[in-house]
Amino acid sequence: MAIESKRSFAEVAGYVSYAEQLPVIGEVLTRLCGDGDTREAERRCVFEGKVVVVSVNDYLVRLCKYGHCSKMVFILMFIYLKRLLDRQPEFIVRSTNVHRLLIALFVVAAKYHDDHFFSNHFYSKVGGIANAEINRLEITLLEHLTWDLYVSPEEYRRTVKHLTPKRAKAKG
């Protein structure tokens, strides 16, 4: 169930938290949702809930605009998502879980990386979910990742390179 974006990443391009890889991350997640929505889930996962009528890109814009994080947080979110999918191959990203998954990834990455981060109550307001739910999602994600949050500089560089949009070569 693809939801059309109402916002643009240009809206947050000047923010300290904006990473140029954000549109690519949005594309990947939207594609994963499209694929996941066509597959039958064997069992309901903790991240499942009602479909949120906000596109993945719009939600990422919201996190970037109101989450007050460093740009590295979005790269770490992607790395943690990849680890989750590698360790839990039965996990299917779909429109019924992507927003809860994103806010959990965001909270974990911000708390791990940034020296200054906020309370889960603050993040629940940014993410549009209850504080108790964000607490539960954070712990669940950490358990699925076996609390393995360290990212080597090499893994970080590889991920940034992989997610960086290809620039058109200047003709002249």
N, C-alpha and C positions, 0 to 999 in steps of 0.2 A: 504494500500500500504506500506508494510514493506520494509524499505531501510536498506541494510546490513551495519553494522558498519565497518568503515575503521580504527578506532582508538580504543585504549584500555584505560580503567580507570587506568591501571598501569602507563600510561604516565603521569598522574597527581597525583599519590598516594603520592608523597613527597611534594606536594604543601601545603602551610598553609591552603588554601581554600578547600582542599579535605576532604570530609566527607565520612566515610566508608559506609554510607547509599546510596551514589550516584548510585551505580549499581542497587540497589533495586528500587530507584526512577525511574531510566531509564527503568527498566523492567515494572513497573506499568504503566508508561506513554506510552510505546510501546504497551502494552496490551490494554490500553484505546483507542489508535489510531486505532488498529486493529478492535476493537469492533465498534468504532465510524464510521470508513470508510464503514462499512456494513449497517449503518443506514441512513435513509433519514432525512435530516435536514428540520424542518418545516419552518425555515427562516434562512437567512444568518446572521451570527453574525459579530460583528466588528473585531474580531480576524481572520476572514477568509481572505485568500489570495491564491497566487499560491503555489502549493506544492513545498517545498524546498527539494532539492535532497541531504539532509544531514540527517543521522539517528538521532533519539532522543539522543542516547548515545553520538554520536559524537558532537552534539550541547551542551550537558551537559559538555563534556570534554572541549569544547571551552570556555564556560562560566567560568569553574573552572580555566582554564589556563590563560585567558586574563582578566577576570572580576575583579581580585584583591579584593576579598571579604573574609569575615570570613566563616568558614565552617557552621556556624549556618544559614547562608543565605539559603542554600539548604534545610534545615529542614523547615525553615519558608515558603519557596516557596511551599513545599508539603502541609503544614498546610493551607496556603491560597488557594491552588488549591482545597483541600477538602472542605473548606468553600464555595468557589465559586460553586462547584458542588452540595453541600447541599442546597444552597440558590437559585440556578438557575438550577433546575432539567432538564430543556429543553436544557441546554447547552451540546453539544456533543464535546468531544475532538476527533479530527481527524487530519489526515496528512495535511489538508489545514489550520489548525489554531494552531497546537501545538507549532511551533517555535515562533510565535508572542506571544502566551500565555506565553511561558517560559521566553522570554526576559522581558515581562511586570511583571511577578512574580518576576524575578530576580531583576529588578530595584526597585520595591516596597519594597522587603525584604531587599535589601542592604541599601536603604535610611532609612528605619525604624530602622534597627538594628545596622549597622556599624557606628562608629563615623567618619570614613573617607570613603567617597564615592565620586563618580565621577559625571560629568555632563551627561545629557542625550545624548549629542553629542558623548561623549566617549562610552557610552553604545550602541549607535546606530552603531558605528564601530564594537564593539565586537559582536553585534547581527546580523549585516548584513542587517539592515533596515534603512530607512530614519529617521532623527531626528524628523521631524514633526509627523511621524507615531508613533514613540516611545512615544512622548508626549501625543498623542491621546490615545494610548493603556494604558498608565499608569493611566490617569484620568478615563478611562472607567473601568479598573480593580478596582480602588479605589471606584468608585461608586457602582459597583456590590458587593463589600465587605462592603458596607455602611461605608467605612473609618474605619472599625473595624480591626485594625492590632495587637492589644495587644494579646500576647500569654502567658498564665500563665505558671509558671515553671512546673506544673503538666502536662499540655497539651503537653508541649515541651518534657518532659521525656517520656510520653506515646508514642508519635510519634517516638522518637528516638528508643525506645525499639521495636516498631512495625516494623520499617524499618531496624533494625540492622540484618545483615545476621547471620543466625544460624551457630555457630561454630561446627565443627565435634568434638565429644568428643575424647580426647586423650586416646589411649589404652596403657596400660602398666602395 
